Amino acid sequence: MDERRPHLLLRIAAVMAASVLIWQLMARIGELLPEGPQGGPRHWVNALVVCALAVPMVWLARRYLDRRPWSGLRLTGPRRGWRPFLVGAVSWLLPGAAGLALVLVPGWVAVVPERSAAGTAAGLAVLAVLVLLFEALPEELIFRGYLYRNLNTVLSGWLTVLAQAALFTVFGLVLWVPTAGWEVLPERLPLFLGMGVVLGCIRLVTGNVWACVGFHTVFQTAAQALLAGELFTVGGSQELLMAGAFLGPFVFGVLVTVLLTRAEGDWGARVPDPVS
């Protein structure tokens, strides 16, 4: 492939700008549809628009801006990706389930299903697919795939984790602040930054974007299922629920990943991105 390509900063800026435009376009299209429940037409349209635009955008950036093969992003096909996906999913599930049990067993928090067992399982399955298409796959492909890969060619592993987390935070705030106002900053800034750091660490340890997709999918599915009020009704302290179910995976998720993979990653290495 031709080595002549835009400067790294220009490539990063182009992908960041394209990502913001994709999510803004999704929002404009979504506004044409009536509000609906989780799993409704608006949710499906939003998910399909984002996934259908974000994946080709990264492919085009990789081919025409990076001039490097897709394989360098470490996002293999499903046949090789399901194992790291499960590693990421379990890295959230183990500490998340343990933390949730800690607040449920003493009765500090109650979680009551709104549907039958079969209806709840079906609702969770649909929600997981939507999360995968709408958030987990496109966001991980962009930030822990494309941006991480490019940054790691000039930065050490730990600096790459911090840099892509900062970009992820900027992306989230650019989307949230204009519509929700600056008052969301104290809540959203630590959430986006913490999530970006943890997912970046998982990317570094596993060397695979699918592990990040698995962690992200389970996190968002659990958050939307427990907090939206459509699949479950939560009684008791919301703060305890958040601390129990969601703090644990962000504190211990990377450790679980290390234990499952028996890998630690090279935190000081810059990784070349060869032409072939």
C-alpha positions in Angstrom: 0.0 0.0 0.0 1.1 3.6 -0.7 2.9 5.0 2.3 1.7 8.6 1.5 -1.1 9.3 3.9 -2.4 12.1 6.1 -0.7 13.0 9.4 -1.8 11.0 12.4 -3.6 13.9 14.0 -5.5 14.6 10.8 -6.6 11.0 10.6 -7.8 11.0 14.2 -9.6 14.4 13.8 -11.4 13.1 10.6 -12.6 9.9 12.3 -13.7 11.8 15.4 -15.6 14.4 13.3 -17.2 11.6 11.2 -18.3 9.8 14.3 -20.0 12.9 15.8 -21.8 13.5 12.5 -23.0 9.9 12.4 -24.6 10.1 15.8 -26.1 13.5 15.1 -27.6 12.2 11.9 -29.0 9.2 13.8 -30.6 11.7 16.3 -32.2 13.7 13.5 -33.6 10.5 11.8 -34.8 9.3 15.2 -36.7 12.5 15.8 -38.9 11.7 12.8 -40.2 8.7 14.6 -42.5 8.7 17.7 -41.0 7.9 21.1 -41.4 4.3 22.0 -40.4 1.6 24.4 -37.1 -0.2 24.5 -37.0 -2.5 21.5 -39.5 -0.3 19.6 -39.1 1.0 16.0 -37.2 4.1 17.0 -34.7 2.1 19.0 -34.2 -0.3 16.1 -33.8 2.5 13.5 -31.3 4.3 15.7 -29.2 1.1 16.1 -29.3 0.2 12.5 -28.4 3.7 11.3 -25.4 4.0 13.6 -24.1 0.5 12.9 -24.7 0.8 9.1 -22.7 4.0 9.0 -20.0 3.6 11.6 -18.6 0.3 10.4 -18.1 1.4 6.7 -16.7 4.7 8.0 -14.0 2.9 9.9 -13.4 0.6 6.9 -13.0 3.6 4.6 -10.7 5.4 7.1 -8.6 2.3 7.5 -8.2 1.8 3.7 -7.9 5.3 2.5 -6.5 7.3 5.4 -4.3 4.7 7.2 -3.6 2.7 4.1 -3.3 -0.4 6.3 -5.2 -3.8 6.3 -8.3 -4.2 8.4 -6.6 -7.1 10.3 -4.4 -4.6 12.1 -7.5 -3.4 14.1 -7.7 -6.7 15.9 -11.4 -7.2 15.1 -11.5 -10.6 13.6 -14.6 -12.4 12.3 -17.2 -14.0 14.7 -15.6 -17.4 14.4 -12.4 -16.1 16.1 -14.1 -13.3 18.0 -16.6 -15.2 20.2 -13.9 -16.3 22.8 -12.6 -12.8 23.6 -16.2 -11.5 23.5 -17.0 -14.0 26.3 -13.9 -12.9 28.2 -15.1 -9.3 28.1 -18.7 -10.3 29.0 -17.6 -12.4 32.0 -15.2 -9.6 33.1 -18.3 -7.5 33.7 -20.7 -10.3 34.8 -18.6 -11.7 37.7 -18.0 -8.5 39.7 -21.3 -7.1 38.6 -23.3 -10.1 39.8 -21.4 -10.3 43.0 -21.9 -6.6 43.7 -25.6 -6.9 42.9 -26.0 -9.8 45.3 -24.3 -7.8 48.0 -27.2 -5.2 47.9 -30.0 -7.6 47.1 -29.4 -10.3 49.8 -29.6 -7.9 52.8 -32.7 -6.3 51.2 -31.2 -2.8 50.7 -32.3 -3.0 47.0 -35.1 -4.9 45.4 -35.3 -5.8 41.7 -38.7 -7.0 40.6 -39.3 -8.2 37.0 -42.1 -6.5 35.1 -42.8 -9.5 32.9 -42.9 -13.3 33.0 -39.6 -15.2 33.1 -39.9 -15.9 29.3 -40.9 -12.3 28.6 -37.9 -11.0 30.7 -35.5 -13.3 28.9 -36.8 -12.3 25.5 -36.6 -8.6 26.4 -33.0 -9.0 27.6 -32.1 -10.8 24.4 -33.6 -8.1 22.2 -32.0 -5.3 24.3 -28.6 -7.0 24.1 -28.8 -7.1 20.3 -29.8 -3.5 20.2 -26.9 -2.5 22.5 -24.5 -4.5 20.4 -25.6 -2.7 17.2 -26.2 0.8 18.7 -23.4 1.2 21.1 -21.0 -1.6 21.8 -19.8 -2.6 18.3 -19.6 0.8 16.6 -18.1 2.6 19.6 -15.5 -0.1 20.3 -14.6 -0.3 16.7 -14.0 3.4 16.6 -12.2 4.0 19.9 -10.6 0.7 21.0 -10.2 -0.3 17.3 -9.3 2.5 15.0 -8.1 5.2 17.4 -6.4 2.9 19.8 -4.5 1.2 17.0 -3.3 4.5 15.5 -2.3 6.1 18.8 -0.4 3.0 19.9 2.0 3.4 17.0 3.4 6.6 18.6 2.5 6.2 22.3 3.3 3.6 24.8 0.5 1.2 25.9 -0.5 3.1 29.1 -0.5 6.5 27.3 -2.6 5.0 24.5 -5.2 3.9 27.1 -5.3 7.4 28.5 -5.4 9.2 25.1 -8.2 7.1 23.7 -10.2 7.4 26.9 -9.8 11.2 26.6 -11.1 11.1 23.1 -14.0 8.9 24.2 -14.9 11.4 26.9 -14.8 14.3 24.4 -17.0 12.3 22.1 -19.6 11.6 24.8 -19.7 15.1 26.1 -20.0 16.6 22.6 -23.1 14.5 22.1 -24.6 15.0 25.6 -23.9 18.6 26.6 -25.7 20.4 23.7 -29.0 18.6 24.4 -28.8 18.0 28.2 -26.9 21.1 29.3 -23.7 21.5 31.3 -25.3 20.2 34.4 -24.7 16.7 33.1 -20.9 17.2 33.2 -20.3 16.1 36.9 -22.1 12.8 36.1 -21.1 12.1 32.5 -17.5 13.2 32.6 -16.3 10.6 35.2 -18.5 7.9 33.6 -17.1 8.4 30.1 -13.5 8.7 31.3 -13.7 5.7 33.6 -15.4 3.6 31.0 -12.8 4.6 28.4 -9.9 3.7 30.7 -11.3 0.3 31.7 -12.1 -0.6 28.1 -8.7 0.6 27.0 -7.0 -1.6 29.6 -9.0 -4.6 28.5 -8.0 -3.8 24.9 -4.3 -3.7 26.0 -4.5 -6.9 28.0 -6.3 -9.0 25.5 -5.0 -7.4 22.3 -8.5 -7.9 20.9 -11.4 -5.5 20.3 -14.0 -8.2 20.8 -13.2 -8.4 24.5 -14.1 -4.7 24.8 -17.3 -5.3 22.8 -18.3 -8.1 25.2 -17.7 -5.9 28.3 -19.5 -2.9 26.8 -22.5 -5.0 25.7 -23.1 -6.5 29.1 -22.6 -3.2 30.9 -25.1 -1.3 28.7 -27.6 -4.1 28.7 -27.6 -4.3 32.5 -27.7 -0.6 32.9 -30.7 -0.1 30.5 -32.5 -3.1 31.8 -32.2 -2.1 35.5 -32.6 1.7 35.1 -35.1 2.2 32.3 -38.0 0.7 34.3 -39.4 -1.4 31.5 -38.0 -4.8 32.3 -37.5 -4.4 36.0 -38.7 -2.2 38.8 -36.0 -1.2 41.3 -37.0 -0.6 44.9 -34.7 0.9 47.6 -31.6 3.1 47.1 -30.6 3.8 43.5 -27.2 4.9 44.8 -26.7 1.4 46.4 -27.8 -0.3 43.2 -25.3 1.8 41.2 -22.5 1.1 43.7 -23.2 -2.6 43.9 -24.0 -3.6 40.3 -21.9 -1.0 38.4 -18.9 0.1 40.5 -17.5 -3.4 40.9 -16.9 -4.2 37.2 -15.1 -0.9 36.7 -12.9 -1.6 39.7 -12.3 -5.3 39.2 -13.1 -5.9 35.5 -9.6 -5.6 34.3 -8.3 -7.9 37.0 -10.9 -10.5 36.0 -9.7 -10.2 32.4 -6.1 -10.7 33.4 -7.1 -13.8 35.4 -9.2 -15.3 32.6 -6.6 -14.7 29.9 -3.4 -15.1 32.0 -2.1 -12.1 30.1 -0.9 -8.7 31.3 -0.2 -6.9 28.1 2.9 -4.7 27.4 2.1 -1.4 29.0 5.3 0.3 27.8 5.3 -0.8 24.1 4.6 1.2 21.0 3.2 -1.3 18.4 4.0 -0.7 14.7 1.2 -0.9 12.2 2.8 -2.6 9.2 1.6 -2.2 5.7 0.9 -6.0 5.4 
